[in-house]
Amino acid sequence: MNNEITIAYIGFWQRVLASLVDTALVVLITVPLMYFAYGEIYPQTDTFVMGPMDVLINYALPFIGVILFWVYKSATPGKMVIKAQIVDAQTGGKPSAKQSVIRYLGYFVSTIPLGLGLMWVGWDKRKQGWHDKLAGTVVIKKNVNV
């Protein structure tokens, strides 16, 4: 029996779906923590940063969580749902911690010019957003053909 593995790059809409799953999970975790830290005032304020717990819960916690998922699982929960993996564009192996940090920070670069770097996934032949290009990663799905 000869198993052949084919690789498909994951496109824009599948990645949007994965992102929505990840966003829902982050909200389910951060909103209760913010209520615990700041009480009823939390949803009623228009303050950009409410304090140190805000920074920890809304910025540091998601950053650490995403990096850990990328390094140890090569995917966030949303990408796991669609059976996608983030891999090194050259080797196909797991992304390094450095690549993961660059990729995360690259989301800001991809988002700032009207989301153009995120939409780039829809036009690129390897379905890379600017954050992928900066980090040297691609998002793939492996299929085993029997």
N, CA, C and O atoms as CSV, one atom per row, in Angstrom:
chain,resi,resn,atom,element,x,y,z
A,1,MET,N,N,0.831,-1.169,0.000
A,1,MET,CA,C,0.000,0.000,0.000
A,1,MET,C,C,0.888,1.248,0.000
A,1,MET,O,O,1.784,1.367,0.835
A,2,ASN,N,N,0.650,2.161,-0.912
A,2,ASN,CA,C,1.468,3.345,-1.055
A,2,ASN,C,C,0.651,4.589,-0.681
A,2,ASN,O,O,-0.219,5.021,-1.437
A,3,ASN,N,N,0.943,5.151,0.487
A,3,ASN,CA,C,0.266,6.369,0.922
A,3,ASN,C,C,0.996,7.580,0.361
A,3,ASN,O,O,2.209,7.713,0.518
A,4,GLU,N,N,0.263,8.442,-0.280
A,4,GLU,CA,C,0.838,9.655,-0.847
A,4,GLU,C,C,0.249,10.854,-0.113
A,4,GLU,O,O,-0.966,10.947,0.062
A,5,ILE,N,N,1.105,11.760,0.311
A,5,ILE,CA,C,0.648,12.953,1.021
A,5,ILE,C,C,0.639,14.124,0.047
A,5,ILE,O,O,1.644,14.424,-0.598
A,6,THR,N,N,-0.516,14.778,-0.047
A,6,THR,CA,C,-0.619,15.991,-0.840
A,6,THR,C,C,-0.817,17.167,0.106
A,6,THR,O,O,-1.394,17.028,1.184
A,7,ILE,N,N,-0.334,18.308,-0.312
A,7,ILE,CA,C,-0.417,19.512,0.513
A,7,ILE,C,C,-1.213,20.563,-0.246
A,7,ILE,O,O,-0.978,20.811,-1.429
A,8,ALA,N,N,-2.158,21.175,0.458
A,8,ALA,CA,C,-2.950,22.260,-0.120
A,8,ALA,C,C,-2.757,23.495,0.742
A,8,ALA,O,O,-2.799,23.415,1.970
A,9,TYR,N,N,-2.548,24.625,0.108
A,9,TYR,CA,C,-2.473,25.891,0.833
A,9,TYR,C,C,-3.884,26.314,1.220
A,9,TYR,O,O,-4.826,26.157,0.444
A,10,ILE,N,N,-4.016,26.850,2.422
A,10,ILE,CA,C,-5.321,27.244,2.938
A,10,ILE,C,C,-5.607,28.690,2.533
A,10,ILE,O,O,-4.809,29.593,2.785
A,11,GLY,N,N,-6.754,28.884,1.905
A,11,GLY,CA,C,-7.120,30.181,1.365
A,11,GLY,C,C,-7.793,31.121,2.347
A,11,GLY,O,O,-7.927,30.830,3.536
A,12,PHE,N,N,-8.206,32.245,1.815
A,12,PHE,CA,C,-8.717,33.362,2.601
A,12,PHE,C,C,-9.936,32.996,3.445
A,12,PHE,O,O,-9.924,33.224,4.654
A,13,TRP,N,N,-10.976,32.442,2.853
A,13,TRP,CA,C,-12.230,32.224,3.575
A,13,TRP,C,C,-12.100,31.153,4.651
A,13,TRP,O,O,-12.723,31.264,5.707
A,14,GLN,N,N,-11.300,30.119,4.402
A,14,GLN,CA,C,-11.080,29.120,5.447
A,14,GLN,C,C,-10.333,29.739,6.622
A,14,GLN,O,O,-10.591,29.405,7.778
A,15,ARG,N,N,-9.416,30.632,6.320
A,15,ARG,CA,C,-8.662,31.288,7.382
A,15,ARG,C,C,-9.533,32.286,8.135
A,15,ARG,O,O,-9.341,32.493,9.333
A,16,VAL,N,N,-10.488,32.904,7.447
A,16,VAL,CA,C,-11.442,33.780,8.135
A,16,VAL,C,C,-12.253,32.956,9.134
A,16,VAL,O,O,-12.454,33.381,10.271
A,17,LEU,N,N,-12.717,31.782,8.712
A,17,LEU,CA,C,-13.471,30.904,9.602
A,17,LEU,C,C,-12.635,30.531,10.831
A,17,LEU,O,O,-13.120,30.600,11.960
A,18,ALA,N,N,-11.398,30.142,10.611
A,18,ALA,CA,C,-10.510,29.787,11.723
A,18,ALA,C,C,-10.320,30.979,12.660
A,18,ALA,O,O,-10.302,30.816,13.880
A,19,SER,N,N,-10.180,32.162,12.094
A,19,SER,CA,C,-10.013,33.372,12.890
A,19,SER,C,C,-11.252,33.678,13.728
A,19,SER,O,O,-11.134,34.128,14.868
A,20,LEU,N,N,-12.428,33.439,13.174
A,20,LEU,CA,C,-13.666,33.657,13.926
A,20,LEU,C,C,-13.763,32.705,15.119
A,20,LEU,O,O,-14.193,33.105,16.201
A,21,VAL,N,N,-13.365,31.454,14.922
A,21,VAL,CA,C,-13.348,30.482,16.022
A,21,VAL,C,C,-12.378,30.946,17.103
A,21,VAL,O,O,-12.710,30.936,18.288
A,22,ASP,N,N,-11.179,31.352,16.693
A,22,ASP,CA,C,-10.175,31.823,17.657
A,22,ASP,C,C,-10.656,33.064,18.402
A,22,ASP,O,O,-10.466,33.174,19.613
A,23,THR,N,N,-11.274,33.990,17.691
A,23,THR,CA,C,-11.773,35.211,18.316
A,23,THR,C,C,-12.844,34.887,19.348
A,23,THR,O,O,-12.846,35.455,20.440
A,24,ALA,N,N,-13.753,33.981,19.010
A,24,ALA,CA,C,-14.803,33.580,19.954
A,24,ALA,C,C,-14.187,32.986,21.226
A,24,ALA,O,O,-14.637,33.285,22.332
A,25,LEU,N,N,-13.164,32.152,21.068
A,25,LEU,CA,C,-12.508,31.557,22.233
A,25,LEU,C,C,-11.817,32.609,23.092
A,25,LEU,O,O,-11.889,32.558,24.320
A,26,VAL,N,N,-11.150,33.556,22.452
A,26,VAL,CA,C,-10.481,34.623,23.200
A,26,VAL,C,C,-11.509,35.448,23.970
A,26,VAL,O,O,-11.281,35.786,25.132
A,27,VAL,N,N,-12.628,35.774,23.346
A,27,VAL,CA,C,-13.681,36.543,24.012
A,27,VAL,C,C,-14.245,35.763,25.204
A,27,VAL,O,O,-14.472,36.333,26.271
A,28,LEU,N,N,-14.469,34.455,25.017
A,28,LEU,CA,C,-15.000,33.628,26.109
A,28,LEU,C,C,-14.058,33.571,27.315
A,28,LEU,O,O,-14.496,33.358,28.445
A,29,ILE,N,N,-12.778,33.762,27.064
A,29,ILE,CA,C,-11.802,33.746,28.152
A,29,ILE,C,C,-11.592,35.139,28.731
A,29,ILE,O,O,-11.585,35.304,29.951
A,30,THR,N,N,-11.422,36.140,27.877
A,30,THR,CA,C,-11.045,37.470,28.364
A,30,THR,C,C,-12.190,38.254,29.002
A,30,THR,O,O,-11.965,38.960,29.985
A,31,VAL,N,N,-13.394,38.151,28.480
A,31,VAL,CA,C,-14.501,38.949,29.037
A,31,VAL,C,C,-14.772,38.595,30.499
A,31,VAL,O,O,-14.868,39.503,31.324
A,32,PRO,N,N,-14.898,37.310,30.855
A,32,PRO,CA,C,-15.087,37.019,32.288
A,32,PRO,C,C,-13.915,37.478,33.158
A,32,PRO,O,O,-14.117,37.938,34.281
A,33,LEU,N,N,-12.703,37.353,32.643
A,33,LEU,CA,C,-11.543,37.812,33.406
A,33,LEU,C,C,-11.581,39.330,33.605
A,33,LEU,O,O,-11.230,39.827,34.675
A,34,MET,N,N,-12.004,40.056,32.584
A,34,MET,CA,C,-12.114,41.516,32.712
A,34,MET,C,C,-13.210,41.905,33.707
A,34,MET,O,O,-13.038,42.850,34.478
A,35,TYR,N,N,-14.325,41.190,33.696
A,35,TYR,CA,C,-15.375,41.435,34.693
A,35,TYR,C,C,-14.852,41.166,36.095
A,35,TYR,O,O,-15.125,41.926,37.024
A,36,PHE,N,N,-14.102,40.084,36.242
A,36,PHE,CA,C,-13.529,39.746,37.543
A,36,PHE,C,C,-12.569,40.846,38.014
A,36,PHE,O,O,-12.564,41.216,39.187
A,37,ALA,N,N,-11.764,41.357,37.090
A,37,ALA,CA,C,-10.762,42.366,37.444
A,37,ALA,C,C,-11.357,43.753,37.658
A,37,ALA,O,O,-10.910,44.478,38.547
A,38,TYR,N,N,-12.365,44.143,36.858
A,38,TYR,CA,C,-12.837,45.523,36.887
A,38,TYR,C,C,-14.317,45.675,37.223
A,38,TYR,O,O,-14.797,46.797,37.386
A,39,GLY,N,N,-15.036,44.582,37.329
A,39,GLY,CA,C,-16.443,44.652,37.723
A,39,GLY,C,C,-17.338,45.254,36.657
A,39,GLY,O,O,-17.026,45.222,35.466
A,40,GLU,N,N,-18.447,45.799,37.104
A,40,GLU,CA,C,-19.480,46.338,36.209
A,40,GLU,C,C,-19.009,47.514,35.371
A,40,GLU,O,O,-19.606,47.799,34.333
A,41,ILE,N,N,-17.962,48.200,35.789
A,41,ILE,CA,C,-17.483,49.360,35.036
A,41,ILE,C,C,-16.856,48.958,33.698
A,41,ILE,O,O,-16.782,49.764,32.771
A,42,TYR,N,N,-16.403,47.694,33.609
A,42,TYR,CA,C,-15.682,47.246,32.414
A,42,TYR,C,C,-16.414,47.529,31.108
A,42,TYR,O,O,-15.840,48.196,30.247
A,43,PRO,N,N,-17.643,47.067,30.907
A,43,PRO,CA,C,-18.251,47.312,29.589
A,43,PRO,C,C,-18.756,48.741,29.390
A,43,PRO,O,O,-19.144,49.106,28.281
A,44,GLN,N,N,-18.756,49.546,30.440
A,44,GLN,CA,C,-19.331,50.885,30.363
A,44,GLN,C,C,-18.303,51.983,30.139
A,44,GLN,O,O,-18.671,53.154,30.044
A,45,THR,N,N,-17.062,51.644,30.054
A,45,THR,CA,C,-16.022,52.654,29.905
A,45,THR,C,C,-15.557,52.755,28.456
A,45,THR,O,O,-15.617,51.790,27.693
A,46,ASP,N,N,-15.097,53.940,28.104
A,46,ASP,CA,C,-14.524,54.122,26.769
A,46,ASP,C,C,-13.011,54.347,26.865
A,46,ASP,O,O,-12.375,54.798,25.913
A,47,THR,N,N,-12.456,54.025,28.030
A,47,THR,CA,C,-11.024,54.143,28.254
A,47,THR,C,C,-10.299,53.092,27.421
A,47,THR,O,O,-10.688,51.924,27.410
A,48,PHE,N,N,-9.239,53.512,26.721
A,48,PHE,CA,C,-8.502,52.591,25.858
A,48,PHE,C,C,-7.857,51.465,26.653
A,48,PHE,O,O,-7.974,50.297,26.282
A,49,VAL,N,N,-7.177,51.807,27.744
A,49,VAL,CA,C,-6.574,50.812,28.626
A,49,VAL,C,C,-7.013,51.141,30.047
A,49,VAL,O,O,-6.762,52.239,30.544
A,50,MET,N,N,-7.659,50.199,30.687
A,50,MET,CA,C,-8.196,50.439,32.024
A,50,MET,C,C,-7.146,50.300,33.124
A,50,MET,O,O,-7.312,50.855,34.210
A,51,GLY,N,N,-6.090,49.581,32.858
A,51,GLY,CA,C,-5.067,49.383,33.879
A,51,GLY,C,C,-4.195,48.196,33.542
A,51,GLY,O,O,-4.307,47.622,32.458
A,52,PRO,N,N,-3.320,47.823,34.473
A,52,PRO,CA,C,-2.373,46.736,34.209
A,52,PRO,C,C,-3.044,45.394,33.935
A,52,PRO,O,O,-2.556,44.627,33.106
A,53,MET,N,N,-4.147,45.094,34.608
A,53,MET,CA,C,-4.836,43.828,34.361
A,53,MET,C,C,-5.418,43.796,32.953
A,53,MET,O,O,-5.467,42.741,32.321
A,54,ASP,N,N,-5.852,44.940,32.469
A,54,ASP,CA,C,-6.362,45.041,31.092
A,54,ASP,C,C,-5.271,44.651,30.105
A,54,ASP,O,O,-5.505,43.861,29.190
A,55,VAL,N,N,-4.087,45.202,30.291
A,55,VAL,CA,C,-2.960,44.887,29.404
A,55,VAL,C,C,-2.620,43.405,29.486
A,55,VAL,O,O,-2.384,42.758,28.466
A,56,LEU,N,N,-2.597,42.875,30.693
A,56,LEU,CA,C,-2.274,41.469,30.887
A,56,LEU,C,C,-3.320,40.560,30.225
A,56,LEU,O,O,-2.971,39.621,29.510
A,57,ILE,N,N,-4.603,40.850,30.473
A,57,ILE,CA,C,-5.683,39.984,29.985
A,57,ILE,C,C,-5.902,40.117,28.481
A,57,ILE,O,O,-6.041,39.112,27.785
A,58,ASN,N,N,-5.934,41.342,27.979
A,58,ASN,CA,C,-6.311,41.566,26.577
A,58,ASN,C,C,-5.150,41.579,25.588
A,58,ASN,O,O,-5.369,41.466,24.382
A,59,TYR,N,N,-3.935,41.713,26.074
A,59,TYR,CA,C,-2.796,41.774,25.161
A,59,TYR,C,C,-1.783,40.670,25.427
A,59,TYR,O,O,-1.431,39.921,24.515
A,60,ALA,N,N,-1.310,40.561,26.663
A,60,ALA,CA,C,-0.272,39.569,26.969
A,60,ALA,C,C,-0.813,38.142,26.902
A,60,ALA,O,O,-0.175,37.270,26.312
A,61,LEU,N,N,-1.978,37.895,27.496
A,61,LEU,CA,C,-2.535,36.542,27.516
A,61,LEU,C,C,-2.799,35.987,26.112
A,61,LEU,O,O,-2.389,34.862,25.826
A,62,PRO,N,N,-3.470,36.734,25.226
A,62,PRO,CA,C,-3.644,36.217,23.858
A,62,PRO,C,C,-2.312,36.016,23.129
A,62,PRO,O,O,-2.138,35.025,22.420
A,63,PHE,N,N,-1.372,36.952,23.303
A,63,PHE,CA,C,-0.060,36.823,22.669
A,63,PHE,C,C,0.614,35.519,23.092
A,63,PHE,O,O,1.060,34.743,22.247
A,64,ILE,N,N,0.686,35.283,24.392
A,64,ILE,CA,C,1.340,34.080,24.907
A,64,ILE,C,C,0.607,32.825,24.443
A,64,ILE,O,O,1.235,31.853,24.023
A,65,GLY,N,N,-0.714,32.847,24.520
A,65,GLY,CA,C,-1.502,31.681,24.109
A,65,GLY,C,C,-1.307,31.326,22.649
A,65,GLY,O,O,-1.095,30.162,22.310
A,66,VAL,N,N,-1.379,32.320,21.792
A,66,VAL,CA,C,-1.225,32.073,20.350
A,66,VAL,C,C,0.177,31.545,20.035
A,66,VAL,O,O,0.324,30.578,19.287
A,67,ILE,N,N,1.187,32.168,20.596
A,67,ILE,CA,C,2.562,31.722,20.346
A,67,ILE,C,C,2.739,30.271,20.809
A,67,ILE,O,O,3.332,29.463,20.094
A,68,LEU,N,N,2.234,29.942,21.987
A,68,LEU,CA,C,2.358,28.563,22.482
A,68,LEU,C,C,1.638,27.571,21.570
A,68,LEU,O,O,2.169,26.499,21.280
A,69,PHE,N,N,0.436,27.922,21.117
A,69,PHE,CA,C,-0.272,27.028,20.189
A,69,PHE,C,C,0.523,26.864,18.898
A,69,PHE,O,O,0.660,25.744,18.406
A,70,TRP,N,N,1.048,27.949,18.339
A,70,TRP,CA,C,1.794,27.852,17.087
A,70,TRP,C,C,3.058,27.007,17.247
A,70,TRP,O,O,3.376,26.193,16.381
A,71,VAL,N,N,3.775,27.200,18.349
A,71,VAL,CA,C,5.027,26.474,18.549
A,71,VAL,C,C,4.767,24.991,18.827
A,71,VAL,O,O,5.455,24.129,18.279
A,72,TYR,N,N,3.783,24.690,19.669
A,72,TYR,CA,C,3.583,23.296,20.084
A,72,TYR,C,C,2.582,22.517,19.237
A,72,TYR,O,O,2.681,21.293,19.145
A,73,LYS,N,N,1.634,23.189,18.627
A,73,LYS,CA,C,0.604,22.498,17.841
A,73,LYS,C,C,0.623,22.890,16.361
A,73,LYS,O,O,-0.082,22.285,15.554
A,74,SER,N,N,1.413,23.885,16.002
A,74,SER,CA,C,1.469,24.414,14.629
A,74,SER,C,C,0.118,24.954,14.173
A,74,SER,O,O,-0.134,25.074,12.974
A,75,ALA,N,N,-0.746,25.278,15.126
A,75,ALA,CA,C,-2.075,25.786,14.792
A,75,ALA,C,C,-2.755,26.317,16.051
A,75,ALA,O,O,-2.471,25.875,17.165
A,76,THR,N,N,-3.645,27.259,15.851
A,76,THR,CA,C,-4.537,27.689,16.917
A,76,THR,C,C,-5.756,26.766,16.896
A,76,THR,O,O,-5.916,25.989,15.955
A,77,PRO,N,N,-6.612,26.832,17.905
A,77,PRO,CA,C,-7.813,25.987,17.873
A,77,PRO,C,C,-8.647,26.177,16.599
A,77,PRO,O,O,-9.181,25.204,16.067
A,78,GLY,N,N,-8.766,27.400,16.110
A,78,GLY,CA,C,-9.523,27.636,14.881
A,78,GLY,C,C,-8.915,26.926,13.684
A,78,GLY,O,O,-9.641,26.365,12.863
A,79,LYS,N,N,-7.608,26.943,13.577
A,79,LYS,CA,C,-6.947,26.234,12.477
A,79,LYS,C,C,-7.066,24.723,12.658
A,79,LYS,O,O,-7.137,23.984,11.676
A,80,MET,N,N,-7.087,24.261,13.911
A,80,MET,CA,C,-7.286,22.837,14.165
A,80,MET,C,C,-8.673,22.401,13.685
A,80,MET,O,O,-8.828,21.302,13.153
A,81,VAL,N,N,-9.672,23.255,13.871
A,81,VAL,CA,C,-11.035,22.936,13.435
A,81,VAL,C,C,-11.071,22.677,11.929
A,81,VAL,O,O,-11.759,21.765,11.470
A,82,ILE,N,N,-10.334,23.477,11.165
A,82,ILE,CA,C,-10.328,23.299,9.701
A,82,ILE,C,C,-9.190,22.387,9.241
A,82,ILE,O,O,-8.943,22.244,8.044
A,83,LYS,N,N,-8.502,21.771,10.206
A,83,LYS,CA,C,-7.408,20.818,9.943
A,83,LYS,C,C,-6.241,21.460,9.181
A,83,LYS,O,O,-5.646,20.852,8.291
A,84,ALA,N,N,-5.936,22.698,9.557
A,84,ALA,CA,C,-4.829,23.422,8.935
A,84,ALA,C,C,-3.648,23.492,9.891
A,84,ALA,O,O,-3.804,23.392,11.108
A,85,GLN,N,N,-2.464,23.666,9.313
A,85,GLN,CA,C,-1.238,23.789,10.087
A,85,GLN,C,C,-0.431,24.966,9.569
A,85,GLN,O,O,-0.424,25.258,8.374
A,86,ILE,N,N,0.247,25.634,10.488
A,86,ILE,CA,C,1.218,26.660,10.115
A,86,ILE,C,C,2.567,25.978,10.106
A,86,ILE,O,O,2.963,25.356,11.092
A,87,VAL,N,N,3.282,26.093,8.986
A,87,VAL,CA,C,4.584,25.441,8.870
A,87,VAL,C,C,5.615,26.409,8.291
A,87,VAL,O,O,5.272,27.413,7.666
A,88,ASP,N,N,6.870,26.080,8.514
A,88,ASP,CA,C,7.966,26.830,7.913
A,88,ASP,C,C,7.857,26.684,6.398
A,88,ASP,O,O,7.716,25.572,5.890
A,89,ALA,N,N,7.920,27.784,5.688
A,89,ALA,CA,C,7.734,27.769,4.232
A,89,ALA,C,C,8.836,27.012,3.506
A,89,ALA,O,O,8.603,26.504,2.409
A,90,GLN,N,N,10.022,26.924,4.080
A,90,GLN,CA,C,11.138,26.247,3.430
A,90,GLN,C,C,11.176,24.752,3.727
A,90,GLN,O,O,11.373,23.937,2.825
A,91,THR,N,N,10.983,24.395,5.008
A,91,THR,CA,C,11.173,23.010,5.421
A,91,THR,C,C,9.872,22.226,5.590
A,91,THR,O,O,9.884,20.996,5.536
A,92,GLY,N,N,8.761,22.917,5.791
A,92,GLY,CA,C,7.501,22.237,6.067
A,92,GLY,C,C,7.397,21.776,7.515
A,92,GLY,O,O,6.427,21.116,7.890
A,93,GLY,N,N,8.394,22.121,8.331
A,93,GLY,CA,C,8.384,21.751,9.747
A,93,GLY,C,C,7.646,22.773,10.594
A,93,GLY,O,O,7.137,23.776,10.094
A,94,LYS,N,N,7.603,22.494,11.883
A,94,LYS,CA,C,6.940,23.416,12.810
A,94,LYS,C,C,7.651,24.767,12.789
A,94,LYS,O,O,8.871,24.829,12.641
A,95,PRO,N,N,6.885,25.847,12.938
A,95,PRO,CA,C,7.528,27.159,13.008
A,95,PRO,C,C,8.289,27.308,14.326
A,95,PRO,O,O,7.879,26.772,15.356
A,96,SER,N,N,9.382,28.032,14.281
A,96,SER,CA,C,10.163,28.286,15.495
A,96,SER,C,C,9.452,29.341,16.337
A,96,SER,O,O,8.513,29.991,15.877
A,97,ALA,N,N,9.907,29.499,17.557
A,97,ALA,CA,C,9.365,30.547,18.430
A,97,ALA,C,C,9.600,31.920,17.799
A,97,ALA,O,O,8.731,32.790,17.848
A,98,LYS,N,N,10.787,32.109,17.204
A,98,LYS,CA,C,11.092,33.386,16.559
A,98,LYS,C,C,10.135,33.647,15.397
A,98,LYS,O,O,9.611,34.754,15.267
A,99,GLN,N,N,9.904,32.651,14.559
A,99,GLN,CA,C,8.962,32.805,13.448
A,99,GLN,C,C,7.571,33.119,13.967
A,99,GLN,O,O,6.855,33.931,13.382
A,100,SER,N,N,7.188,32.485,15.055
A,100,SER,CA,C,5.861,32.692,15.624
A,100,SER,C,C,5.689,34.121,16.128
A,100,SER,O,O,4.648,34.739,15.906
A,101,VAL,N,N,6.703,34.644,16.801
A,101,VAL,CA,C,6.638,36.030,17.289
A,101,VAL,C,C,6.591,37.000,16.111
A,101,VAL,O,O,5.804,37.946,16.118
A,102,ILE,N,N,7.424,36.772,15.108
A,102,ILE,CA,C,7.411,37.637,13.916
A,102,ILE,C,C,6.052,37.563,13.226
A,102,ILE,O,O,5.524,38.583,12.783
A,103,ARG,N,N,5.491,36.377,13.134
A,103,ARG,CA,C,4.180,36.196,12.491
A,103,ARG,C,C,3.100,36.956,13.259
A,103,ARG,O,O,2.264,37.628,12.655
A,104,TYR,N,N,3.117,36.852,14.583
A,104,TYR,CA,C,2.126,37.547,15.414
A,104,TYR,C,C,2.245,39.056,15.229
A,104,TYR,O,O,1.244,39.732,14.989
A,105,LEU,N,N,3.445,39.582,15.337
A,105,LEU,CA,C,3.654,41.026,15.154
A,105,LEU,C,C,3.337,41.438,13.718
A,105,LEU,O,O,2.917,42.567,13.464
A,106,GLY,N,N,3.543,40.510,12.781
A,106,GLY,CA,C,3.228,40.774,11.382
A,106,GLY,C,C,1.744,40.991,11.135
A,106,GLY,O,O,1.369,41.607,10.138
A,107,TYR,N,N,0.887,40.490,12.034
A,107,TYR,CA,C,-0.545,40.759,11.908
A,107,TYR,C,C,-0.829,42.261,11.966
A,107,TYR,O,O,-1.722,42.753,11.277
A,108,PHE,N,N,-0.074,42.983,12.783
A,108,PHE,CA,C,-0.262,44.441,12.865
A,108,PHE,C,C,0.111,45.090,11.535
A,108,PHE,O,O,-0.596,45.967,11.039
A,109,VAL,N,N,1.228,44.647,10.968
A,109,VAL,CA,C,1.665,45.158,9.665
A,109,VAL,C,C,0.620,44.824,8.596
A,109,VAL,O,O,0.334,45.645,7.725
A,110,SER,N,N,0.059,43.628,8.666
A,110,SER,CA,C,-0.936,43.184,7.689
A,110,SER,C,C,-2.264,43.914,7.826
A,110,SER,O,O,-2.982,44.089,6.841
A,111,THR,N,N,-2.591,44.334,9.024
A,111,THR,CA,C,-3.894,44.924,9.307
A,111,THR,C,C,-3.920,46.436,9.085
A,111,THR,O,O,-4.916,46.968,8.595
A,112,ILE,N,N,-2.856,47.126,9.433
A,112,ILE,CA,C,-2.859,48.593,9.434
A,112,ILE,C,C,-3.251,49.211,8.088
A,112,ILE,O,O,-4.077,50.124,8.079
A,113,PRO,N,N,-2.708,48.770,6.961
A,113,PRO,CA,C,-3.142,49.417,5.705
A,113,PRO,C,C,-4.467,48.812,5.194
A,113,PRO,O,O,-4.498,48.128,4.171
A,114,LEU,N,N,-5.560,49.084,5.937
A,114,LEU,CA,C,-6.915,48.651,5.551
A,114,LEU,C,C,-7.049,47.132,5.399
A,114,LEU,O,O,-7.872,46.657,4.617
A,115,GLY,N,N,-6.251,46.383,6.135
A,115,GLY,CA,C,-6.326,44.925,6.093
A,115,GLY,C,C,-5.751,44.309,4.829
A,115,GLY,O,O,-5.948,43.122,4.571
A,116,LEU,N,N,-5.046,45.101,4.045
A,116,LEU,CA,C,-4.521,44.635,2.767
A,116,LEU,C,C,-3.618,43.411,2.913
A,116,LEU,O,O,-3.666,42.497,2.090
A,117,GLY,N,N,-2.796,43.395,3.963
A,117,GLY,CA,C,-1.890,42.261,4.170
A,117,GLY,C,C,-2.607,40.969,4.504
A,117,GLY,O,O,-2.088,39.884,4.242
A,118,LEU,N,N,-3.808,41.075,5.087
A,118,LEU,CA,C,-4.616,39.886,5.351
A,118,LEU,C,C,-5.317,39.427,4.079
A,118,LEU,O,O,-5.384,38.232,3.790
A,119,MET,N,N,-5.835,40.386,3.328
A,119,MET,CA,C,-6.524,40.052,2.072
A,119,MET,C,C,-5.570,39.469,1.040
A,119,MET,O,O,-5.990,38.780,0.110
A,120,TRP,N,N,-4.287,39.749,1.210
A,120,TRP,CA,C,-3.256,39.260,0.289
A,120,TRP,C,C,-3.324,37.742,0.146
A,120,TRP,O,O,-2.957,37.198,-0.896
A,121,VAL,N,N,-3.793,37.058,1.189
A,121,VAL,CA,C,-3.955,35.600,1.162
A,121,VAL,C,C,-4.789,35.188,-0.047
A,121,VAL,O,O,-4.533,34.148,-0.654
A,122,GLY,N,N,-5.782,35.996,-0.397
A,122,GLY,CA,C,-6.668,35.670,-1.516
A,122,GLY,C,C,-6.006,35.774,-2.877
A,122,GLY,O,O,-6.492,35.181,-3.840
A,123,TRP,N,N,-4.907,36.512,-2.981
A,123,TRP,CA,C,-4.260,36.731,-4.281
A,123,TRP,C,C,-2.944,35.983,-4.438
A,123,TRP,O,O,-2.501,35.735,-5.559
A,124,ASP,N,N,-2.324,35.625,-3.333
A,124,ASP,CA,C,-0.992,35.034,-3.378
A,124,ASP,C,C,-1.054,33.572,-3.831
A,124,ASP,O,O,-1.961,32.841,-3.433
A,125,LYS,N,N,-0.102,33.144,-4.655
A,125,LYS,CA,C,-0.120,31.763,-5.166
A,125,LYS,C,C,0.065,30.734,-4.054
A,125,LYS,O,O,-0.445,29.619,-4.165
A,126,ARG,N,N,0.784,31.083,-2.984
A,126,ARG,CA,C,0.958,30.171,-1.841
A,126,ARG,C,C,0.035,30.544,-0.681
A,126,ARG,O,O,0.172,30.020,0.425
A,127,LYS,N,N,-0.896,31.445,-0.940
A,127,LYS,CA,C,-1.897,31.875,0.057
A,127,LYS,C,C,-1.241,32.468,1.306
A,127,LYS,O,O,-1.708,32.250,2.424
A,128,GLN,N,N,-0.158,33.216,1.105
A,128,GLN,CA,C,0.546,33.846,2.221
A,128,GLN,C,C,0.062,35.275,2.405
A,128,GLN,O,O,0.000,36.049,1.449
A,129,GLY,N,N,-0.283,35.622,3.653
A,129,GLY,CA,C,-0.499,37.014,4.004
A,129,GLY,C,C,0.854,37.643,4.268
A,129,GLY,O,O,1.873,36.952,4.291
A,130,TRP,N,N,0.867,38.942,4.465
A,130,TRP,CA,C,2.139,39.615,4.724
A,130,TRP,C,C,2.788,39.071,5.992
A,130,TRP,O,O,4.012,38.955,6.063
A,131,HIS,N,N,1.974,38.737,6.993
A,131,HIS,CA,C,2.511,38.181,8.237
A,131,HIS,C,C,3.210,36.844,7.972
A,131,HIS,O,O,4.217,36.536,8.610
A,132,ASP,N,N,2.682,36.048,7.034
A,132,ASP,CA,C,3.333,34.787,6.658
A,132,ASP,C,C,4.648,35.055,5.934
A,132,ASP,O,O,5.659,34.406,6.201
A,133,LYS,N,N,4.623,36.005,5.027
A,133,LYS,CA,C,5.836,36.325,4.274
A,133,LYS,C,C,6.937,36.830,5.207
A,133,LYS,O,O,8.096,36.437,5.070
A,134,LEU,N,N,6.578,37.702,6.157
A,134,LEU,CA,C,7.559,38.221,7.104
A,134,LEU,C,C,8.166,37.109,7.966
A,134,LEU,O,O,9.358,37.136,8.273
A,135,ALA,N,N,7.347,36.140,8.348
A,135,ALA,CA,C,7.808,35.066,9.234
A,135,ALA,C,C,8.360,33.862,8.483
A,135,ALA,O,O,8.984,32.992,9.091
A,136,GLY,N,N,8.143,33.796,7.177
A,136,GLY,CA,C,8.592,32.629,6.418
A,136,GLY,C,C,7.741,31.409,6.700
A,136,GLY,O,O,8.257,30.301,6.843
A,137,THR,N,N,6.412,31.618,6.783
A,137,THR,CA,C,5.495,30.511,7.061
A,137,THR,C,C,4.430,30.404,5.972
A,137,THR,O,O,4.192,31.349,5.219
A,138,VAL,N,N,3.804,29.246,5.905
A,138,VAL,CA,C,2.630,29.029,5.066
A,138,VAL,C,C,1.612,28.261,5.905
A,138,VAL,O,O,1.965,27.600,6.882
A,139,VAL,N,N,0.349,28.360,5.510
A,139,VAL,CA,C,-0.715,27.622,6.182
A,139,VAL,C,C,-1.197,26.556,5.207
A,139,VAL,O,O,-1.606,26.855,4.085
A,140,ILE,N,N,-1.139,25.301,5.659
A,140,ILE,CA,C,-1.416,24.179,4.775
A,140,ILE,C,C,-2.389,23.177,5.400
A,140,ILE,O,O,-2.672,23.214,6.597
A,141,LYS,N,N,-2.877,22.299,4.563
A,141,LYS,CA,C,-3.613,21.121,5.005
A,141,LYS,C,C,-2.985,19.937,4.297
A,141,LYS,O,O,-2.827,19.934,3.076
A,142,LYS,N,N,-2.630,18.928,5.084
A,142,LYS,CA,C,-2.049,17.713,4.512
A,142,LYS,C,C,-3.156,16.689,4.312
A,142,LYS,O,O,-3.950,16.443,5.220
A,143,ASN,N,N,-3.209,16.099,3.143
A,143,ASN,CA,C,-4.167,15.039,2.832
A,143,ASN,C,C,-3.394,13.769,2.516
A,143,ASN,O,O,-2.446,13.787,1.731
A,144,VAL,N,N,-3.806,12.670,3.131
A,144,VAL,CA,C,-3.170,11.381,2.847
A,144,VAL,C,C,-4.055,10.649,1.844
A,144,VAL,O,O,-5.213,10.343,2.128
A,145,ASN,N,N,-3.497,10.374,0.671
A,145,ASN,CA,C,-4.212,9.629,-0.371
A,145,ASN,C,C,-3.746,8.172,-0.335
A,145,ASN,O,O,-2.555,7.881,-0.445
A,146,VAL,N,N,-4.680,7.300,-0.185
A,146,VAL,CA,C,-4.357,5.857,-0.103
A,146,VAL,C,C,-4.472,5.221,-1.463
A,146,VAL,O,O,-4.242,4.020,-1.605
